[in-house]
Amino acid sequence: MFVIIGLIILVVAVVVGVAGVLGNAGGGHTLTSDGFTVFGYHVTGSTGTLFLSGIVVGAAAMIGLSLLLTGYRRTARRARTARHGLDESRRRTAAVSRDRDDLIDRRETDGARSDQPQSDAGRSDGHHHRWHPFGHHPVHR
């Protein structure tokens, strides 16, 4: 929003300034005799009036430029925040993928061990134990 408004103000100020300079060039447009024209609008006045008009056009250009830069700064900040969020998300996804791969490897190695016969004779609690994914064990009641 700021970018569009700033761009419009800046373009209008530049067009008015350029039109004022190009429309009043030459010896027939001396300020002391005729005044000056912008877009066909004839302004009579002194050098001070012309100077004041230049200040107004310059101030409008500066306001437009500052709005334009403010909008770009906000857009850049949002983009930077989004990139940081995307990087963080990718790091988390990579960590979760590594954890998943580790669990799969662990399951495969535990599965290979469970293929071998095991005896429950050495257990004193009398419960049958099975392999649980993610290392969870049932709660004894």
C-alpha positions in Angstrom: 0.0 0.0 0.0 2.8 2.4 1.0 4.7 1.4 -2.1 1.9 2.3 -4.5 1.0 5.6 -2.8 4.7 6.6 -2.6 5.2 5.7 -6.2 2.2 7.7 -7.4 3.2 10.8 -5.4 6.8 10.5 -6.7 5.8 10.1 -10.3 3.4 13.0 -10.1 6.1 15.2 -8.6 8.6 14.3 -11.2 6.2 14.8 -14.0 5.1 18.3 -12.7 8.8 19.3 -12.2 9.9 18.1 -15.7 6.8 19.7 -17.3 7.5 23.0 -15.6 11.1 23.0 -16.7 10.5 21.9 -20.3 7.4 24.1 -20.8 9.2 27.2 -19.7 12.5 26.9 -21.5 13.8 29.6 -23.8 14.2 33.3 -23.9 10.5 34.0 -24.3 9.7 32.7 -20.8 11.6 34.9 -18.6 10.1 35.0 -15.2 10.0 38.8 -14.7 7.8 39.4 -17.7 5.3 36.5 -18.1 5.3 34.3 -15.1 5.4 30.5 -15.8 3.1 27.7 -17.0 2.6 24.1 -16.0 0.3 21.9 -18.0 -1.2 25.0 -19.6 -2.0 26.7 -16.3 -0.5 30.1 -16.3 1.0 31.3 -13.0 2.0 34.9 -12.6 4.4 35.8 -9.9 7.9 36.4 -8.9 11.0 34.4 -8.6 10.0 33.7 -5.0 6.8 32.1 -6.1 8.6 29.9 -8.5 11.1 29.0 -5.8 8.2 28.1 -3.4 6.6 26.0 -6.1 9.8 24.1 -6.5 10.0 23.5 -2.8 6.5 22.1 -2.8 7.2 19.8 -5.7 10.5 18.7 -4.1 8.8 18.1 -0.7 6.1 16.0 -2.5 8.8 14.0 -4.2 10.6 13.4 -0.9 7.4 12.3 0.8 6.7 9.9 -2.1 10.2 8.6 -2.0 10.1 8.0 1.8 6.7 6.2 1.5 8.2 4.1 -1.3 11.3 3.1 0.7 9.1 2.4 3.8 7.0 0.0 1.9 10.0 -1.7 0.4 11.6 -2.0 3.9 8.4 -3.6 5.3 8.2 -6.0 2.3 11.9 -6.9 2.8 11.4 -7.5 6.5 8.4 -9.8 5.8 10.3 -11.7 3.2 13.3 -12.1 5.6 11.0 -13.4 8.3 9.4 -15.8 5.9 12.8 -17.1 4.8 13.9 -17.6 8.4 10.7 -19.5 9.1 11.2 -21.6 6.0 14.8 -22.4 7.0 13.6 -23.3 10.5 10.9 -25.6 9.1 13.4 -27.3 6.8 15.8 -27.9 9.7 13.0 -29.4 11.8 11.8 -31.5 8.9 15.4 -32.8 8.4 15.7 -33.6 12.2 12.4 -35.4 12.2 13.5 -37.4 9.1 16.7 -38.3 10.7 14.9 -39.5 13.9 12.5 -41.5 11.7 15.4 -43.1 9.9 17.1 -43.9 13.1 13.9 -45.5 14.5 13.5 -47.6 11.3 17.1 -48.7 11.6 16.6 -49.6 15.2 13.4 -51.5 14.4 15.2 -53.5 11.7 18.0 -54.4 14.0 15.6 -55.3 16.8 13.5 -57.3 14.3 16.7 -59.2 13.3 17.4 -60.0 16.9 13.8 -61.1 17.6 14.0 -63.7 14.8 16.4 -65.6 17.1 14.7 -67.7 19.8 14.8 -66.2 23.2 14.0 -67.8 26.5 11.9 -66.3 29.3 13.4 -68.6 31.9 15.7 -65.8 33.3 12.8 -63.3 33.9 11.5 -63.1 37.4 8.4 -61.0 36.8 6.4 -63.7 35.0 5.2 -61.3 32.3 5.6 -61.9 28.6 7.5 -59.0 27.0 7.2 -58.0 23.4 9.0 -55.4 21.4 7.2 -52.1 21.3 7.7 -49.4 18.6 9.2 -46.2 19.9 10.4 -47.9 23.0 7.1 -47.7 25.0 6.4 -50.3 27.5 3.0 -51.3 28.9 2.0 -49.9 32.3 1.9 -52.7 35.0 -1.3 -52.6 37.1 
